[in-house]
């Protein structure tokens, strides 16, 4: 499993700069042999000067990399890449600008066959600084792309005033406070290796979970006591996104927790975008690291607990989620009941 090929998924709305980033990564990393999957090969397209030949829908590039289009099922495309004679050591996937990328992300979390050969390194979202504020309110796909990202590149930063750029950084921070925002020009980040972020590793998930502190809300909502969702009060902000964390003392009952989490994510897959967390299970010596994308989730064992008091910390990112009801349900999953404190 240590030799699995890292995967970087590039998302963003039309015109945000995904292909610019893709071409930049190819040119900047001569030491890499990339495999590239594009949703719209030939329409968006990589740099045409890099293409030197074709072989059964797999395009050879001048630097020794290969590229193919996602014109069949995702799993068939992956299979063709693995069976091709071209060796590669990093997979780049450029998603179509008008689609929710969660199905591709979920494949690397839920498919055992894919996990044998690949490990998801990060999801990078490109946002066009000139148009992103309007698109956030107008296009649900844009909000999903931002919420699912590990890194957000606010592209074309030189085309807006610095004060407005600061506001955009704050805006994406409210939608996804666990992502790293970078204002950039021509999709180029200085001093950051975007190909080795290891955002989905247990160590980095634990670190980002522990550093998360603040509740942030994008949009307006009012609590509805009968469900997990909060009803919107303003039609202009009807797709509100929230992010908040819970620290639950003690240990969860592992069976109860797994059953509840599976059910919760299944029934709320349209409103829960990401969940990350450190979980303590009763009679289990290791910390467990939880991560989910929409309805798919995985739990990995981490380091053993030491002498500190046991606790669990969970971070939720989604729209119209109700903090109090979620917290009440989490307390009910404890192996030994603990009184909830305000």
N, C-alpha and C positions, 0 to 999 in steps of 0.2 A: 504493500500500500504506500510505501515511502516514495516510490517512483512514479506516482500518478502524475498525469500531465495537468498543470495549472490552467484554469479557464478564467478569462476576463470577458464579462458581458458588457457591451456598450449600448446604452439606451439614450433616448432623447427625442424630442419632437422634430418634425420636418424642418430642416434648415438650421438646426442647433449646432452642427459641426461634428457629427459622429464620424463621417468619412474623413474629415480633416484629421481628427485624432487617430483614426485607424492608420492612415497613411504616415502620420508622424511617428507612431510606434514602430511601424515596419522599417522606416528609414533610420530611426535612432538606435535600433537594437540589431546591429549586424550580426551579433553573436547568436541570435535566436533563429530557430527554424519554426516559423509560424504555420499553423493551419488556421484558415479564416473561413467562417461561415457568414454569409450575408443573406438577409431576407429578400433583398431586391437587387441581386447582382445584375449589372448591366444598365440599371436605371440610376441608382445612387452610385455604385461602383467604386472600386479602388482605383488608384492611379493607373490609367491604361498603359503607361509606359513600362509598368512592371510586368505586364502579362507577356509571356513568351510562347505559350503553347497550351493546348487543351487535351484532356484525356477523360472521356466519359463524364462530362460535367465537372471534372476537377481541373482547375486552371493552374498551370505552373507559373510561378513568378520568378523574375530575374534574379532575385536574391536567394533562391532555393526554397522559398516558401510555397504553399499551395492555397488555393481558394476554391470554395464551391458555394452554390446558391442553395437556399433552403426552399427548393421547389417541390420537395416531397415531404414525407413526415420527418420530424426532427430525428427520430431514432434511426430511420433509414440513412439519413445524412451522416449521422455519427458513425454508423456501421461502415459506410463507404469510406470515410476518412481512415478508420482504423485498419481497413483491409487494403488501402491503397499502398503502393510501393514507396511513397514519399515519407521519410521520417520527419517528425516534428516534435518540438518540446514545449510548445505553448499554443493554446487554442484561444483565438479571438472570435467573438460572436457579435456582429452588429445587427441589432434588431430593427425592424421597420419602425419608422417614426410615429405611426398612427396606431400602434398596438400596445396593449398591456404586456410587459415582458415576463409576467409571473410564471407562465407555463414553462418557459425555458429555464428560468431560475429553479423552479420546483423539480425539474427533471434531474438536476444535479444533487438535490437533497433527498429525493424519494426513490430513485431508481438504483437498485443494488448493482445491476450490470454496468451502468454508467460510472458509478462510484469506484468500481474496480479499476478503471482506467483513468479517471479524471477526478480532480478536486477543484471545487469552485474557489477561486482566489478573491474576486471582488466583482461588484456591479458598479459601473461608472455611468453617471447620468450627465449628459450635456444639456445646458439650458442657455438659450439665446437671451442675453441681457436686454436687448431692445424690445423683445416681445413677450418675455416670460411672465410678467405680471398679469397681462391680459389672458394669456394661455392658461395660467393656473386657475383662473376663475371660469374660463370658457370650456376647457378641455379636461374631462376626467382622466384621460390617459396620462396627461402631464403630471397631475397630482400623484397618480400611482407610480409613475416612473421616478419621481422625486422621493416618494416614501419608501420605495424598495431599494434605493441606492445606498452604497457604502461611501462613495465619493461623488460630489456634485461639482462639476466644472461650470462656472458661470462664464460662459464664453463671450467673446467680443466686448470685453470689459472696457476697452478704449473707446467704445462708441456711446457711452453714457457718462454723465457727470459722476464724480467721485461720491458725492453725498447720496445720490440715487443708488449707486452700486452698493454702498453700505446698507441701505434699506433692503436691497435684494438679498444680500447675505443674511440679514436678520429674518427675512421672509422665509427663505428655504430652511433656516434653522428652526423656525416654528413648525414647519411641515415635517422635517426629519432632523431632530437635534442630535441623532447618533451618527449622522453622515458628516464627513469632512468637506466643507465648502472651499473652493479655490476660485477667485476671480482670475481669468486667464485671457490671453490674446492668442488667436489662431489655435485654440485647444492645446496649448503647450504649457506644461507645469514644470517650473524650474526646481531642481533639488528634490523631487519626489519620484521614487521608482514605482510607477503605476502598475507594474507587472509583478510586484512582489509584496502586495499589501497584506495577504493572508487574513483577510477580513472575516472569513468563516472559520478560522481556527479557534479551538476552545480557549486558548490563551488570550486572544484578542477579544473574543466575545466576553470573557470574564472581565477583562480590563475595561471595556467600554460600558458594560453593565454597572460595574462598581463606580465609574466616574459620572454616571448619569444622576442628576440631582433634581432638575427642575421640571415641573409640569408646564407644558406649553400647549396652547390652543390656537388653531387656525380656523376662524369662522366663529359663529355664534350658535349656541344650542341651549336647550332647556331640558332638564331631566324628566324622563318618563319612567315612573317607578315599576311599570309592568314588564319591561324588557331590558335587554342589554343596550338598546339604542336610545339615543336622545333625539327628540324631534326638533328640527330646525325652526327658528323663529323668523329668519330673514331669508327670503328667496334668493337674494344676491350671494349669500354665503351658505347655501344649503348643503354643500359638501364639506362640512367642517372636519378637520383632522386634529386629533389629539395625540399627545404622547405623555405618558406618565409611568411612574414606577411604584412598586409595592415592596416593602421589606416586611417579611412575615417571619416571626420568631419560631424556633422549634423545627420539627421535621414533618414533611409530608408523608402520608401513607402512599407508597409508590403506585400501587394498583389504582387507588382512587384518583390520584393525580393524573396518571396516564389516561384513564378513561374519561375524566372531565376535560382534559386538554384536547383530546381527539374529538370529543363531541363539540366542545366550544368552537374550535377552529372550523370544523365541518359546517356547523350551522351559521357561522359568521364569516365565511370566507370572502364575502363581498365587502366587509367592513373592517376586517383585521388584516393589516398589511404585513407587519413584522412583529415578532415577539422574540426577545432575547432574555436570557436569565441564568442565574446561578441557583441551583436547587439542592436542598438537603433532604435526603430520604431517610426514613427511620431504619435503623440497623444496617445502614450502608456506610462504609468508612470514607468513600470518596465524595467530593463535590461532583455534581452533575451539571453539565452546561447545555442549556436548551436554546435552540434557535428554530424559527419557523418563517416561512414565506407563504402567506395566505393559509391554505388548509394543510400544507405539508410541514412536518416538523421532525426534528431529530434531537436525541439526547445523547451526549457523549460523557463518559466518565472523565473527570479531571484529577487534580491532585487530592490527596487525602486531607480531611479536616485535621487541624491541629488541636490545640487546647482551647481555642476560642469558642464562644457560644455559637451554637448552630443557628442558621437563619437561611432564608431564601430571598432572593431579590429578582423581580421580574419586571421587564420594561415592555410596554405595549405601545404600538403605533397603529392608529386606525382612525376611522371616522365615526362620530356619534357614539363613542363608547362611554359607558357609565362607570366612573371610578368606584363609587360606593358599592354598587352591586357586585362588581368584579372582586373587590376586596373581601366582601362578605363570603363569597363563594370560595375564595382561596383559603380563608380561615377554616372553613368547613372540611377542607381536605387534609388537615393536620392529623397525624397519628394520635397525638395527645392534645386534647383541646386546650387552647390558650385564649385568654380573654383579650379581645380587641381593644387597643388603646387609641385614643383620639390624637 
